[in-house]
Amino acid sequence: MSTNIAAQAASPEAEDGVTLTFSALLQYTVPTLTAAGKKSTKRESKSKEFRFKANNDNFVKFLEAFLTAHDESKYRVSARKPFRFKWCCPPRKAKTAALDVEKVEEYQGMLEFLEANECSEKVVIITVDMDNVKKRCTVRASGPDSDDGSGDENEEASDISPLSGLDQRLARWRIKIEKKYSDDSGGFTYIHADGTVQNLTPPAILAWSAALDEGLVTLDYPLNVTSLDPKACKAVLDPRRQQPKPQSGSSDLGHFATIMSSMQTLFSSLTPAPIPLITPLTPTRRAASNEIPSSPPVLSPSHLPRFLRYAQEKVGVQSALSFESQLRNEGMGPDILHEIDNATLMALGISLGDVVRLKKHSLKWWNGPDAK
């Protein structure tokens, strides 16, 4: 049974347009099990009905009205990244004659057609794929009335509230990176100066954002970000741009020069060095001590969880124990944690603040009694 929902986003005095009735069909994917007990998925759909006063300037409000009809108003629509829908007006068939709308110009063309063909007394069929909604829209932080859906950068950053000052700055950098390097497939791509093409994964974007916040790189050129080093990522290069192999003649000369240089180094190392004169020192009596010098501990599998438990309980690193598998997979323990750069640790999903705390206290803990 369809449900009628009034979706007027503004008063009739404030907007002109044509009031239309829409049959809103929402398609989505749900997990299921086969007869053999294996995981699978299937497509299902829900149908609602709503009325909306449409004009050329309320494209975003129309999309919000669709989501409201299906109780999905937690997703915030922006003019920059609207979700896609198909529409059809009877007697045309929805499956074969439906047209796609992905931008405001196509929405205005739909309204022009509906007005020209006097469709105000008909039910216009609208079909939306929920997977596309989830891909294109963000989830609101404090309910549907928290913003006006304009989708600018400041509003997108506020959706992640409450955040610390550092996290807010990283969120703003992330938005700028994603806006500059978004591609047609819905992902993010950076092309290095040598032609290397790299997909920007969430850890890589986070590492780049942190480096931008520290002033180490620019938005156009992530020179010092380890996770974006073109030598560390898989290259997609034109074979014609590969470096040619050196000619055999020049290789022979270079090989001979290397041999001569090695021999010269060898002979110089065999020359006896002058023996320095050692002035005898008067022996001094050392105070007896019962302390036995201790050697540094050898890293064992139990050191990492013990240190992370210490960091969580004593240092204030929330959920520190959840980092154990990522650190163990990379062979990182409290003995070397202070020597690893911030970007590498942040690429494992650890926030910058927690990275600083872990590195600051790792060496102290390693040399202390708790590591013995």
C-alpha positions as CSV (number, residue, x, y, z in Angstrom):
1,M,0.0,0.0,0.0
2,S,1.5,3.4,-1.0
3,T,1.9,6.1,1.5
4,N,1.1,9.8,0.6
5,I,3.7,12.2,1.9
6,A,3.6,16.0,1.5
7,A,7.1,17.0,0.5
8,Q,6.8,20.8,0.1
9,A,10.2,22.2,1.1
10,A,9.1,25.8,0.9
11,S,5.8,27.8,1.1
12,P,3.7,28.1,-2.0
13,E,4.2,31.9,-1.9
14,A,8.0,31.5,-2.0
15,E,8.1,29.2,-5.1
16,D,6.3,28.7,-8.3
17,G,6.2,25.5,-10.3
18,V,3.9,22.5,-11.0
19,T,2.7,20.1,-8.3
20,L,3.2,16.5,-9.4
21,T,2.5,13.1,-7.9
22,F,5.4,10.7,-7.9
23,S,5.6,7.0,-7.4
24,A,9.0,6.5,-5.7
25,L,10.5,3.1,-6.2
26,L,13.7,2.4,-4.1
27,Q,15.8,-0.6,-5.1
28,Y,18.4,-2.0,-2.8
29,T,20.6,-5.1,-2.2
30,V,20.1,-7.4,0.8
31,P,22.3,-10.3,2.0
32,T,20.9,-13.8,1.8
33,L,21.8,-17.4,2.0
34,T,21.5,-20.0,-0.8
35,A,20.0,-23.5,-0.3
36,A,23.5,-24.8,0.2
37,G,24.1,-22.2,3.0
38,K,26.5,-20.0,1.0
39,K,26.3,-16.2,1.3
40,S,24.6,-14.4,-1.6
41,T,22.6,-11.2,-2.3
42,K,19.3,-10.4,-3.9
43,R,17.6,-7.3,-5.1
44,E,14.4,-6.0,-3.4
45,S,12.4,-2.8,-3.8
46,K,10.0,-0.5,-1.8
47,S,7.4,1.8,-3.3
48,K,6.1,5.0,-1.8
49,E,4.0,7.9,-3.2
50,F,4.5,11.6,-2.5
51,R,3.5,15.0,-4.0
52,F,6.0,17.7,-4.7
53,K,5.8,21.3,-6.2
54,A,8.7,21.2,-8.6
55,N,10.5,24.0,-10.4
56,N,13.8,24.6,-12.0
57,D,15.6,25.6,-8.8
58,N,14.7,22.9,-6.3
59,F,16.6,19.9,-7.7
60,V,18.3,19.1,-4.4
61,K,15.0,19.5,-2.4
62,F,13.3,17.1,-4.8
63,L,16.0,14.4,-4.1
64,E,15.5,15.1,-0.4
65,A,11.8,14.6,-0.7
66,F,12.4,11.2,-2.3
67,L,14.6,10.1,0.6
68,T,12.1,11.5,3.1
69,A,9.3,9.4,1.5
70,H,11.4,6.3,2.2
71,D,12.5,7.3,5.7
72,E,16.1,7.7,4.5
73,S,16.5,11.4,5.3
74,K,19.7,10.6,7.3
75,Y,21.5,10.8,3.9
76,R,22.4,14.4,3.0
77,V,22.2,15.4,-0.6
78,S,24.5,18.0,-2.1
79,A,24.3,19.8,-5.4
80,R,27.8,18.8,-6.2
81,K,27.2,15.1,-5.9
82,P,23.5,14.3,-6.4
83,F,22.4,10.7,-6.7
84,R,21.0,9.3,-10.0
85,F,17.4,8.4,-10.7
86,K,15.3,7.2,-13.6
87,W,11.8,8.7,-14.5
88,C,9.0,7.7,-16.7
89,C,5.5,9.1,-17.2
90,P,2.7,6.7,-18.3
91,P,1.7,5.5,-20.8
92,R,5.5,5.0,-21.4
93,K,6.9,1.8,-19.8
94,A,9.3,2.4,-16.9
95,K,11.6,-0.5,-17.8
96,T,12.1,0.3,-21.4
97,A,11.5,4.1,-21.8
98,A,12.8,5.4,-18.5
99,L,15.3,8.3,-18.7
100,D,18.3,9.0,-16.4
101,V,18.7,12.2,-14.4
102,E,22.1,12.9,-12.9
103,K,22.4,16.7,-13.0
104,V,20.2,19.8,-12.6
105,E,19.9,20.4,-16.4
106,E,18.4,16.9,-16.9
107,Y,16.0,17.6,-14.0
108,Q,14.9,20.8,-15.7
109,G,14.4,19.0,-19.0
110,M,12.2,16.4,-17.1
111,L,10.0,19.2,-15.7
112,E,9.7,20.9,-19.2
113,F,8.5,17.6,-20.7
114,L,6.0,17.0,-17.9
115,E,4.5,20.5,-18.2
116,A,4.4,20.4,-22.0
117,N,2.5,17.0,-21.9
118,E,0.2,18.0,-19.0
119,C,1.3,15.3,-16.7
120,S,0.2,17.0,-13.5
121,E,-2.8,14.6,-13.3
122,K,-0.6,11.5,-13.9
123,V,1.7,9.6,-11.5
124,V,5.3,10.0,-12.5
125,I,7.4,6.9,-11.8
126,I,10.8,7.6,-10.2
127,T,13.3,4.7,-9.6
128,V,16.4,5.1,-7.4
129,D,19.2,2.6,-6.6
130,M,20.0,2.7,-2.9
131,D,23.6,1.7,-3.6
132,N,24.1,4.9,-5.6
133,V,22.6,7.0,-2.8
134,K,25.1,5.5,-0.3
135,K,28.0,6.1,-2.7
136,R,27.1,9.7,-3.5
137,C,25.6,11.0,-0.2
138,T,27.1,11.5,3.3
139,V,25.3,10.5,6.5
140,R,24.1,13.4,8.6
141,A,25.6,13.9,12.1
142,S,22.6,15.4,13.9
143,G,19.5,14.8,12.0
144,P,17.9,16.0,8.8
145,D,17.5,19.7,9.9
146,S,21.2,20.2,10.6
147,D,21.9,22.0,7.3
148,D,20.3,23.1,4.1
149,G,22.0,20.5,1.9
150,S,24.1,22.9,-0.1
151,G,27.1,20.6,0.1
152,D,29.9,23.0,0.4
153,E,33.2,22.1,2.0
154,N,32.6,23.5,5.5
155,E,29.3,21.7,5.8
156,E,30.9,18.4,4.7
157,A,33.5,18.8,7.4
158,S,30.9,19.5,10.0
159,D,29.3,16.1,9.4
160,I,32.1,14.4,11.2
161,S,31.6,16.5,14.4
162,P,32.5,16.3,17.2
163,L,36.1,16.5,16.2
164,S,39.3,17.9,17.7
165,G,41.0,20.8,16.1
166,L,43.5,18.6,14.4
167,D,40.8,16.2,13.1
168,Q,38.8,19.1,11.7
169,R,41.9,20.4,9.8
170,L,42.6,16.9,8.4
171,A,38.9,16.6,7.4
172,R,39.2,19.9,5.4
173,W,42.4,18.7,3.7
174,R,40.7,15.4,2.9
175,I,37.8,17.2,1.3
176,K,40.1,19.3,-0.8
177,I,42.1,16.3,-2.0
178,E,39.0,14.3,-2.9
179,K,37.5,17.3,-4.7
180,K,40.7,17.9,-6.8
181,Y,41.5,14.3,-7.6
182,S,38.1,12.7,-8.1
183,D,37.7,10.6,-11.2
184,D,34.9,9.4,-13.4
185,S,34.6,6.0,-11.6
186,G,33.8,7.6,-8.3
187,G,37.3,7.1,-6.9
188,F,40.3,9.3,-6.6
189,T,43.5,9.2,-8.8
190,Y,46.8,11.0,-8.6
191,I,49.3,11.0,-11.6
192,H,52.9,11.5,-10.7
193,A,55.3,13.6,-12.7
194,D,56.9,10.5,-14.3
195,G,53.5,9.2,-15.5
196,T,52.8,6.8,-12.6
197,V,49.1,6.5,-12.0
198,Q,48.1,5.8,-8.5
199,N,44.6,5.2,-6.9
200,L,44.3,7.2,-3.8
201,T,43.1,4.9,-1.0
202,P,41.7,6.2,2.3
203,P,45.1,5.6,4.1
204,A,47.0,7.4,1.4
205,I,44.6,10.4,1.5
206,L,44.9,10.5,5.3
207,A,48.7,10.5,5.1
208,W,48.7,13.2,2.5
209,S,46.3,15.3,4.7
210,A,48.6,15.0,7.7
211,A,51.6,16.0,5.6
212,L,49.7,19.0,4.3
213,D,48.7,20.0,7.9
214,E,52.4,19.9,8.9
215,G,53.4,22.0,5.8
216,L,55.6,19.2,4.4
217,V,53.9,19.0,1.0
218,T,51.5,20.9,-1.2
219,L,48.1,20.0,-2.6
220,D,49.6,19.7,-6.1
221,Y,52.7,17.7,-5.3
222,P,52.9,15.2,-2.4
223,L,56.7,14.9,-2.6
224,N,57.5,13.7,0.9
225,V,54.5,11.4,1.6
226,T,55.8,7.9,2.0
227,S,52.6,6.2,1.0
228,L,52.5,8.3,-2.2
229,D,56.1,7.6,-3.3
230,P,55.9,6.5,-6.9
231,K,58.7,4.0,-6.3
232,A,56.5,2.3,-3.7
233,C,53.4,2.0,-5.8
234,K,52.6,0.0,-8.9
235,A,53.5,1.9,-12.0
236,V,51.2,2.1,-15.1
237,L,53.5,3.5,-17.6
238,D,53.8,3.6,-21.4
239,P,56.4,1.0,-22.4
240,R,57.9,3.6,-24.8
241,R,58.9,5.7,-21.8
242,Q,61.1,3.0,-20.2
243,Q,64.8,3.8,-20.0
244,P,66.9,2.2,-22.8
245,K,69.6,-0.2,-21.8
246,P,73.2,1.1,-22.1
247,Q,75.3,0.0,-25.1
248,S,77.7,-2.8,-24.5
249,G,80.8,-0.7,-25.3
250,S,80.0,1.9,-22.6
251,S,79.2,-0.9,-20.2
252,D,82.6,-2.5,-20.7
253,L,84.4,0.8,-20.1
254,G,82.3,1.5,-17.0
255,H,83.0,-2.0,-15.7
256,F,86.8,-1.5,-16.2
257,A,86.7,1.8,-14.4
258,T,84.9,0.2,-11.5
259,I,87.5,-2.5,-11.2
260,M,90.3,0.0,-11.2
261,S,88.6,2.1,-8.5
262,S,88.1,-1.0,-6.3
263,M,91.8,-2.0,-6.6
264,Q,92.9,1.5,-5.6
265,T,90.6,1.4,-2.6
266,L,92.0,-2.1,-1.7
267,F,95.6,-0.9,-1.9
268,S,95.0,2.2,0.2
269,S,93.4,0.0,2.9
270,L,96.5,-2.1,3.1
271,T,98.8,0.8,3.9
272,P,99.7,0.6,7.6
273,A,98.3,3.4,9.6
274,P,100.5,5.3,12.1
275,I,100.3,3.9,15.6
276,P,99.3,6.7,18.0
277,L,101.3,7.2,21.2
278,I,99.3,6.3,24.3
279,T,100.2,8.2,27.4
280,P,100.0,5.9,30.4
281,L,97.3,6.9,32.9
282,T,97.5,6.5,36.6
283,P,95.0,3.8,37.6
284,T,92.2,5.0,39.8
285,R,90.3,3.0,42.3
286,R,86.6,2.5,41.3
287,A,84.0,2.2,43.9
288,A,82.6,-1.3,44.2
289,S,79.1,-1.7,42.8
290,N,76.6,-4.5,43.1
291,E,74.8,-3.5,40.0
292,I,75.2,-5.7,37.0
293,P,74.9,-4.0,33.6
294,S,71.8,-5.2,31.8
295,S,71.5,-5.8,28.1
296,P,68.5,-4.5,26.2
297,P,65.6,-7.0,26.1
298,V,65.1,-9.1,23.0
299,L,61.7,-8.5,21.3
300,S,59.2,-11.2,22.0
301,P,55.6,-11.7,20.8
302,S,54.3,-10.6,24.2
303,H,56.1,-7.2,24.1
304,L,53.7,-5.6,21.6
305,P,50.4,-6.3,23.4
306,R,51.9,-5.5,26.8
307,F,53.1,-2.1,25.5
308,L,49.7,-1.4,23.8
309,R,47.9,-2.2,27.0
310,Y,50.3,0.2,28.9
311,A,49.6,2.9,26.2
312,Q,45.8,2.4,26.6
313,E,45.7,2.4,30.4
314,K,48.5,4.8,31.3
315,V,49.1,7.1,28.3
316,G,45.5,7.6,27.2
317,V,45.6,6.1,23.7
318,Q,42.1,4.9,23.2
319,S,41.7,1.5,21.6
320,A,45.4,1.0,21.5
321,L,45.0,-2.8,21.6
322,S,43.1,-2.7,18.3
323,F,46.3,-1.6,16.6
324,E,48.1,-4.9,17.4
325,S,47.4,-6.8,14.2
326,Q,48.4,-3.9,11.9
327,L,51.7,-3.3,13.8
328,R,52.5,-7.0,14.0
329,N,51.9,-7.5,10.3
330,E,54.5,-4.8,9.5
331,G,57.0,-6.1,12.1
332,M,56.7,-3.0,14.2
333,G,57.3,-3.3,18.0
334,P,58.0,-0.9,20.9
335,D,61.7,-1.2,20.3
336,I,61.6,0.6,16.9
337,L,58.3,2.4,17.0
338,H,60.0,5.8,17.7
339,E,62.0,5.6,14.5
340,I,59.0,5.1,12.2
341,D,57.7,8.2,10.4
342,N,54.2,9.5,11.2
343,A,52.8,9.1,7.7
344,T,53.6,5.3,7.7
345,L,51.9,4.8,11.0
346,M,48.9,6.9,10.0
347,A,48.5,4.8,6.9
348,L,47.8,1.8,9.2
349,G,44.7,3.7,10.5
350,I,46.1,5.3,13.6
351,S,45.3,9.0,14.2
352,L,48.1,11.5,14.3
353,G,47.6,12.2,18.0
354,D,47.8,8.6,18.9
355,V,50.9,8.2,16.7
356,V,52.7,10.9,18.6
357,R,51.7,9.4,22.0
358,L,52.8,5.9,21.0
359,K,56.2,7.1,19.6
360,K,56.8,9.4,22.6
361,H,56.3,6.6,25.2
362,S,57.6,3.5,23.3
363,L,61.3,4.0,24.0
364,K,60.7,4.9,27.6
365,W,58.6,1.7,28.1
366,W,61.2,-0.4,26.3
367,N,64.0,0.7,28.5
368,G,61.9,0.5,31.6
369,P,61.2,-2.4,34.0
370,D,57.9,-3.3,32.3
371,A,59.6,-4.6,29.2
372,K,61.9,-7.0,31.1
